[in-house]
Amino acid sequence: MLRIVFTDRDLARVRVASVPDPLWEITNSLDRLQTTDGRHEFGQWHGNTVRTLAKADFRRTVARFLIPLLPRAAYFPDFLTPAEGRESFEAGLDSILRAPHDRVTFEIETLDRLHGAPSWARSVASNDMRKELVLALRKYHDLVIAPHESLIQPAVGRDRVARGRAMLDGGVDALLNSFGPLMRWRPPVLELDYPVTREIHLGGRGLTLVPSYFCWHRPVTLADPDLPPVLIYPLVNTIANEHGLPGNAHAAALIGPTRAAVLAATTYGMTTSEIARTAGISPQTTSHHLNVLRDSKLITSYRHRNTVLHVITPLGTILLAG
């Protein structure tokens, strides 16, 4: 379990990033390539990516150069996901190039001690090898991440609307509660399942929450608690279904594809008319599905000024997550 301890000052410094961090997207997408976990949700992307890497003759570089440095493990070097990456991809790559030699060496040695690293890994501290690494990261991003921006950005936008509505309705408490069931806000502690037991005291530094298209199942953070606090969280069910909505074949099989699409839309806190437009069905049909979902405790509805918002419940989220 990971416990993040807030002070009053930290609550005033909670931020939700408007876009994913490209270096974290590289890290999380490499994670997707190393496991069958989430393969159903990312199956089409996985197949396309494997074919793209093979066609570009880049699969060997990924397997023998990038994955050993960013393994699917409880630890990987923090210098590969610098805070500057949230400013721009180029700023993040430049930060990797400028990372102090001693820091890079220490983090590579930590990786080797905890999970094992190839003998060449220590040479990443050298300028020439660092340049080669940056070139590989840039090419990987061009091949694997950039082609999917048309899916990533709408998913991030919908998530941002949901977080913004929560903040407007109930302040920071409501915002942090809106991340359930991924996280549990028990003031002054944010708890979440994690592969190792850790406790991070923010100490007035605040927390930046960063959405990730390729993060799956649980959030992830930096290993070094002294670095600027950040929490990368998964966008729930980001892979598009036939309506262009996040969804899940399990939910569609249980409640039907149209009702599953309506349920998925409530992930972002929408009105009846918004859901109808998004799902491509009439408002009357939408209202019928919403009534069934509400009676089944899969969504809840509440008035927001002059409109009624429909929001997925933890039970509904579990159903979509499959």
Contacts in CASP RR format, 6 or more apart in sequence:
PFRMAT RR
TARGET T0000
AUTHOR 0000-0000-0000
METHOD contacts of the structure
MODEL  1
MLRIVFTDRDLARVRVASVPDPLWEITNSLDRLQTTDGRHEFGQWHGNTV
RTLAKADFRRTVARFLIPLLPRAAYFPDFLTPAEGRESFEAGLDSILRAP
HDRVTFEIETLDRLHGAPSWARSVASNDMRKELVLALRKYHDLVIAPHES
LIQPAVGRDRVARGRAMLDGGVDALLNSFGPLMRWRPPVLELDYPVTREI
HLGGRGLTLVPSYFCWHRPVTLADPDLPPVLIYPLVNTIANEHGLPGNAH
AAALIGPTRAAVLAATTYGMTTSEIARTAGISPQTTSHHLNVLRDSKLIT
SYRHRNTVLHVITPLGTILLAG
1 191 0 8 1.000
1 192 0 8 1.000
1 193 0 8 1.000
1 194 0 8 1.000
1 197 0 8 1.000
1 198 0 8 1.000
2 191 0 8 1.000
2 192 0 8 1.000
2 193 0 8 1.000
2 194 0 8 1.000
2 197 0 8 1.000
2 198 0 8 1.000
2 199 0 8 1.000
2 200 0 8 1.000
2 219 0 8 1.000
2 221 0 8 1.000
3 189 0 8 1.000
3 190 0 8 1.000
3 191 0 8 1.000
3 198 0 8 1.000
3 199 0 8 1.000
3 200 0 8 1.000
4 189 0 8 1.000
4 190 0 8 1.000
4 191 0 8 1.000
4 199 0 8 1.000
4 200 0 8 1.000
4 202 0 8 1.000
4 207 0 8 1.000
4 229 0 8 1.000
4 231 0 8 1.000
5 188 0 8 1.000
5 189 0 8 1.000
5 199 0 8 1.000
5 200 0 8 1.000
5 201 0 8 1.000
5 202 0 8 1.000
5 203 0 8 1.000
6 187 0 8 1.000
6 188 0 8 1.000
6 189 0 8 1.000
6 190 0 8 1.000
6 202 0 8 1.000
6 206 0 8 1.000
6 207 0 8 1.000
7 188 0 8 1.000
7 202 0 8 1.000
7 203 0 8 1.000
7 204 0 8 1.000
9 203 0 8 1.000
9 204 0 8 1.000
9 206 0 8 1.000
10 202 0 8 1.000
10 203 0 8 1.000
10 204 0 8 1.000
10 205 0 8 1.000
10 206 0 8 1.000
10 207 0 8 1.000
11 172 0 8 1.000
11 188 0 8 1.000
12 172 0 8 1.000
13 204 0 8 1.000
13 205 0 8 1.000
13 206 0 8 1.000
13 207 0 8 1.000
14 172 0 8 1.000
14 175 0 8 1.000
14 176 0 8 1.000
14 206 0 8 1.000
14 207 0 8 1.000
14 209 0 8 1.000
15 206 0 8 1.000
15 207 0 8 1.000
15 208 0 8 1.000
15 209 0 8 1.000
16 160 0 8 1.000
16 163 0 8 1.000
16 164 0 8 1.000
16 175 0 8 1.000
16 208 0 8 1.000
16 209 0 8 1.000
16 210 0 8 1.000
16 211 0 8 1.000
17 86 0 8 1.000
17 208 0 8 1.000
17 209 0 8 1.000
17 210 0 8 1.000
17 211 0 8 1.000
18 156 0 8 1.000
18 160 0 8 1.000
19 153 0 8 1.000
19 156 0 8 1.000
19 211 0 8 1.000
20 152 0 8 1.000
20 156 0 8 1.000
20 210 0 8 1.000
20 211 0 8 1.000
20 212 0 8 1.000
20 213 0 8 1.000
21 81 0 8 1.000
21 85 0 8 1.000
21 86 0 8 1.000
21 210 0 8 1.000
21 212 0 8 1.000
21 232 0 8 1.000
22 85 0 8 1.000
22 89 0 8 1.000
22 92 0 8 1.000
22 141 0 8 1.000
22 145 0 8 1.000
23 80 0 8 1.000
23 81 0 8 1.000
23 82 0 8 1.000
23 85 0 8 1.000
23 89 0 8 1.000
23 92 0 8 1.000
23 93 0 8 1.000
23 96 0 8 1.000
23 137 0 8 1.000
24 81 0 8 1.000
24 210 0 8 1.000
24 212 0 8 1.000
24 215 0 8 1.000
24 232 0 8 1.000
25 141 0 8 1.000
25 145 0 8 1.000
25 152 0 8 1.000
25 212 0 8 1.000
25 213 0 8 1.000
25 214 0 8 1.000
26 66 0 8 1.000
26 70 0 8 1.000
26 137 0 8 1.000
26 140 0 8 1.000
26 141 0 8 1.000
26 144 0 8 1.000
26 145 0 8 1.000
27 70 0 8 1.000
27 76 0 8 1.000
27 80 0 8 1.000
27 81 0 8 1.000
28 212 0 8 1.000
28 213 0 8 1.000
28 214 0 8 1.000
28 215 0 8 1.000
28 216 0 8 1.000
28 220 0 8 1.000
28 232 0 8 1.000
29 49 0 8 1.000
29 144 0 8 1.000
29 145 0 8 1.000
29 214 0 8 1.000
30 62 0 8 1.000
30 66 0 8 1.000
30 67 0 8 1.000
30 70 0 8 1.000
30 72 0 8 1.000
31 70 0 8 1.000
31 72 0 8 1.000
31 214 0 8 1.000
31 216 0 8 1.000
32 38 0 8 1.000
32 42 0 8 1.000
32 45 0 8 1.000
32 46 0 8 1.000
32 214 0 8 1.000
32 216 0 8 1.000
33 46 0 8 1.000
33 49 0 8 1.000
33 50 0 8 1.000
33 62 0 8 1.000
33 67 0 8 1.000
34 67 0 8 1.000
34 71 0 8 1.000
34 72 0 8 1.000
35 72 0 8 1.000
37 216 0 8 1.000
37 217 0 8 1.000
38 216 0 8 1.000
38 217 0 8 1.000
39 46 0 8 1.000
40 249 0 8 1.000
41 216 0 8 1.000
41 237 0 8 1.000
41 238 0 8 1.000
41 239 0 8 1.000
41 248 0 8 1.000
42 214 0 8 1.000
42 216 0 8 1.000
42 239 0 8 1.000
43 239 0 8 1.000
44 239 0 8 1.000
45 148 0 8 1.000
45 239 0 8 1.000
49 143 0 8 1.000
49 144 0 8 1.000
50 59 0 8 1.000
52 143 0 8 1.000
52 144 0 8 1.000
52 147 0 8 1.000
53 59 0 8 1.000
53 62 0 8 1.000
53 143 0 8 1.000
53 144 0 8 1.000
56 139 0 8 1.000
56 143 0 8 1.000
58 139 0 8 1.000
58 140 0 8 1.000
58 143 0 8 1.000
61 136 0 8 1.000
61 139 0 8 1.000
62 140 0 8 1.000
65 133 0 8 1.000
65 136 0 8 1.000
66 136 0 8 1.000
66 137 0 8 1.000
66 140 0 8 1.000
68 117 0 8 1.000
68 118 0 8 1.000
68 121 0 8 1.000
69 76 0 8 1.000
69 77 0 8 1.000
69 80 0 8 1.000
69 108 0 8 1.000
69 111 0 8 1.000
69 117 0 8 1.000
69 121 0 8 1.000
69 124 0 8 1.000
69 133 0 8 1.000
70 76 0 8 1.000
70 77 0 8 1.000
70 80 0 8 1.000
71 111 0 8 1.000
71 115 0 8 1.000
73 114 0 8 1.000
73 115 0 8 1.000
74 114 0 8 1.000
74 115 0 8 1.000
74 195 0 8 1.000
74 196 0 8 1.000
75 110 0 8 1.000
75 111 0 8 1.000
75 114 0 8 1.000
75 115 0 8 1.000
75 223 0 8 1.000
76 111 0 8 1.000
76 223 0 8 1.000
77 104 0 8 1.000
77 107 0 8 1.000
77 108 0 8 1.000
77 110 0 8 1.000
77 111 0 8 1.000
78 107 0 8 1.000
78 222 0 8 1.000
78 223 0 8 1.000
78 224 0 8 1.000
78 227 0 8 1.000
79 95 0 8 1.000
79 96 0 8 1.000
79 99 0 8 1.000
79 103 0 8 1.000
79 104 0 8 1.000
79 107 0 8 1.000
80 96 0 8 1.000
81 222 0 8 1.000
82 92 0 8 1.000
82 95 0 8 1.000
82 96 0 8 1.000
82 99 0 8 1.000
83 95 0 8 1.000
83 227 0 8 1.000
83 228 0 8 1.000
83 230 0 8 1.000
84 91 0 8 1.000
84 92 0 8 1.000
84 94 0 8 1.000
84 95 0 8 1.000
85 91 0 8 1.000
85 92 0 8 1.000
85 95 0 8 1.000
86 208 0 8 1.000
86 210 0 8 1.000
89 138 0 8 1.000
89 141 0 8 1.000
93 134 0 8 1.000
93 137 0 8 1.000
93 138 0 8 1.000
96 130 0 8 1.000
96 133 0 8 1.000
96 134 0 8 1.000
96 137 0 8 1.000
97 127 0 8 1.000
97 130 0 8 1.000
97 131 0 8 1.000
97 134 0 8 1.000
99 130 0 8 1.000
101 125 0 8 1.000
104 124 0 8 1.000
104 125 0 8 1.000
104 130 0 8 1.000
105 122 0 8 1.000
105 125 0 8 1.000
108 117 0 8 1.000
108 121 0 8 1.000
108 122 0 8 1.000
108 124 0 8 1.000
108 125 0 8 1.000
109 122 0 8 1.000
110 223 0 8 1.000
111 117 0 8 1.000
111 121 0 8 1.000
112 121 0 8 1.000
112 122 0 8 1.000
120 129 0 8 1.000
123 129 0 8 1.000
124 130 0 8 1.000
124 133 0 8 1.000
145 152 0 8 1.000
148 213 0 8 1.000
151 213 0 8 1.000
151 238 0 8 1.000
151 239 0 8 1.000
151 240 0 8 1.000
152 213 0 8 1.000
152 238 0 8 1.000
155 213 0 8 1.000
155 235 0 8 1.000
155 238 0 8 1.000
155 246 0 8 1.000
156 211 0 8 1.000
156 213 0 8 1.000
156 235 0 8 1.000
158 267 0 8 1.000
158 268 0 8 1.000
159 211 0 8 1.000
159 235 0 8 1.000
159 236 0 8 1.000
159 268 0 8 1.000
160 211 0 8 1.000
161 268 0 8 1.000
161 269 0 8 1.000
162 178 0 8 1.000
162 267 0 8 1.000
162 268 0 8 1.000
162 269 0 8 1.000
162 311 0 8 1.000
163 175 0 8 1.000
163 178 0 8 1.000
164 175 0 8 1.000
165 269 0 8 1.000
165 304 0 8 1.000
165 309 0 8 1.000
166 174 0 8 1.000
166 175 0 8 1.000
166 177 0 8 1.000
166 178 0 8 1.000
167 174 0 8 1.000
167 175 0 8 1.000
169 304 0 8 1.000
173 185 0 8 1.000
173 187 0 8 1.000
176 183 0 8 1.000
176 185 0 8 1.000
176 190 0 8 1.000
177 185 0 8 1.000
179 185 0 8 1.000
179 209 0 8 1.000
179 233 0 8 1.000
180 314 0 8 1.000
180 317 0 8 1.000
181 314 0 8 1.000
181 317 0 8 1.000
181 318 0 8 1.000
182 192 0 8 1.000
182 218 0 8 1.000
182 219 0 8 1.000
182 233 0 8 1.000
182 234 0 8 1.000
182 236 0 8 1.000
183 190 0 8 1.000
183 191 0 8 1.000
183 192 0 8 1.000
183 219 0 8 1.000
183 233 0 8 1.000
184 190 0 8 1.000
184 191 0 8 1.000
184 192 0 8 1.000
190 207 0 8 1.000
192 218 0 8 1.000
192 219 0 8 1.000
193 218 0 8 1.000
194 218 0 8 1.000
198 225 0 8 1.000
200 221 0 8 1.000
200 225 0 8 1.000
200 229 0 8 1.000
201 225 0 8 1.000
202 229 0 8 1.000
205 228 0 8 1.000
205 229 0 8 1.000
206 229 0 8 1.000
207 229 0 8 1.000
207 230 0 8 1.000
207 231 0 8 1.000
208 228 0 8 1.000
208 229 0 8 1.000
208 230 0 8 1.000
208 231 0 8 1.000
209 230 0 8 1.000
209 231 0 8 1.000
209 233 0 8 1.000
210 230 0 8 1.000
210 231 0 8 1.000
210 232 0 8 1.000
210 233 0 8 1.000
211 232 0 8 1.000
211 233 0 8 1.000
211 234 0 8 1.000
211 235 0 8 1.000
212 232 0 8 1.000
212 233 0 8 1.000
212 234 0 8 1.000
212 235 0 8 1.000
213 235 0 8 1.000
213 238 0 8 1.000
215 232 0 8 1.000
215 233 0 8 1.000
215 234 0 8 1.000
215 235 0 8 1.000
216 234 0 8 1.000
217 234 0 8 1.000
218 234 0 8 1.000
219 231 0 8 1.000
219 232 0 8 1.000
219 233 0 8 1.000
219 234 0 8 1.000
220 231 0 8 1.000
220 232 0 8 1.000
221 229 0 8 1.000
221 230 0 8 1.000
221 231 0 8 1.000
221 232 0 8 1.000
222 229 0 8 1.000
222 230 0 8 1.000
235 246 0 8 1.000
236 246 0 8 1.000
236 267 0 8 1.000
236 317 0 8 1.000
236 320 0 8 1.000
236 321 0 8 1.000
237 246 0 8 1.000
237 247 0 8 1.000
237 248 0 8 1.000
237 264 0 8 1.000
237 267 0 8 1.000
237 320 0 8 1.000
237 321 0 8 1.000
238 246 0 8 1.000
239 246 0 8 1.000
239 247 0 8 1.000
240 246 0 8 1.000
240 247 0 8 1.000
241 247 0 8 1.000
241 248 0 8 1.000
241 252 0 8 1.000
241 257 0 8 1.000
241 260 0 8 1.000
241 261 0 8 1.000
241 264 0 8 1.000
242 257 0 8 1.000
242 261 0 8 1.000
243 261 0 8 1.000
243 278 0 8 1.000
243 279 0 8 1.000
243 280 0 8 1.000
245 261 0 8 1.000
245 264 0 8 1.000
245 265 0 8 1.000
245 278 0 8 1.000
245 279 0 8 1.000
246 264 0 8 1.000
246 267 0 8 1.000
246 320 0 8 1.000
247 260 0 8 1.000
247 261 0 8 1.000
247 264 0 8 1.000
247 320 0 8 1.000
248 260 0 8 1.000
248 264 0 8 1.000
248 319 0 8 1.000
248 320 0 8 1.000
248 321 0 8 1.000
248 322 0 8 1.000
250 319 0 8 1.000
250 322 0 8 1.000
251 260 0 8 1.000
251 263 0 8 1.000
251 264 0 8 1.000
251 319 0 8 1.000
251 320 0 8 1.000
251 322 0 8 1.000
252 260 0 8 1.000
254 260 0 8 1.000
254 319 0 8 1.000
255 263 0 8 1.000
255 293 0 8 1.000
255 319 0 8 1.000
258 279 0 8 1.000
258 281 0 8 1.000
258 285 0 8 1.000
258 289 0 8 1.000
259 289 0 8 1.000
259 292 0 8 1.000
259 293 0 8 1.000
260 320 0 8 1.000
261 278 0 8 1.000
261 279 0 8 1.000
262 275 0 8 1.000
262 279 0 8 1.000
262 281 0 8 1.000
262 286 0 8 1.000
262 289 0 8 1.000
262 290 0 8 1.000
262 293 0 8 1.000
263 293 0 8 1.000
263 298 0 8 1.000
263 299 0 8 1.000
263 312 0 8 1.000
263 316 0 8 1.000
263 319 0 8 1.000
263 320 0 8 1.000
264 320 0 8 1.000
265 274 0 8 1.000
265 275 0 8 1.000
265 278 0 8 1.000
265 279 0 8 1.000
266 275 0 8 1.000
266 293 0 8 1.000
266 299 0 8 1.000
266 310 0 8 1.000
266 311 0 8 1.000
266 312 0 8 1.000
267 312 0 8 1.000
267 317 0 8 1.000
267 320 0 8 1.000
269 309 0 8 1.000
269 310 0 8 1.000
269 311 0 8 1.000
269 312 0 8 1.000
270 278 0 8 1.000
270 309 0 8 1.000
270 310 0 8 1.000
271 307 0 8 1.000
271 308 0 8 1.000
271 309 0 8 1.000
271 310 0 8 1.000
272 283 0 8 1.000
272 286 0 8 1.000
272 287 0 8 1.000
272 290 0 8 1.000
272 308 0 8 1.000
272 310 0 8 1.000
273 283 0 8 1.000
273 286 0 8 1.000
275 286 0 8 1.000
275 290 0 8 1.000
275 310 0 8 1.000
276 282 0 8 1.000
276 283 0 8 1.000
276 285 0 8 1.000
276 286 0 8 1.000
279 286 0 8 1.000
281 289 0 8 1.000
290 299 0 8 1.000
290 301 0 8 1.000
290 310 0 8 1.000
293 299 0 8 1.000
294 300 0 8 1.000
294 301 0 8 1.000
294 310 0 8 1.000
297 313 0 8 1.000
297 315 0 8 1.000
298 312 0 8 1.000
298 313 0 8 1.000
298 315 0 8 1.000
298 316 0 8 1.000
298 319 0 8 1.000
299 310 0 8 1.000
299 311 0 8 1.000
299 312 0 8 1.000
299 313 0 8 1.000
299 316 0 8 1.000
300 310 0 8 1.000
300 311 0 8 1.000
300 313 0 8 1.000
301 308 0 8 1.000
301 309 0 8 1.000
301 310 0 8 1.000
301 311 0 8 1.000
302 308 0 8 1.000
302 309 0 8 1.000
302 311 0 8 1.000
303 309 0 8 1.000
312 320 0 8 1.000
END
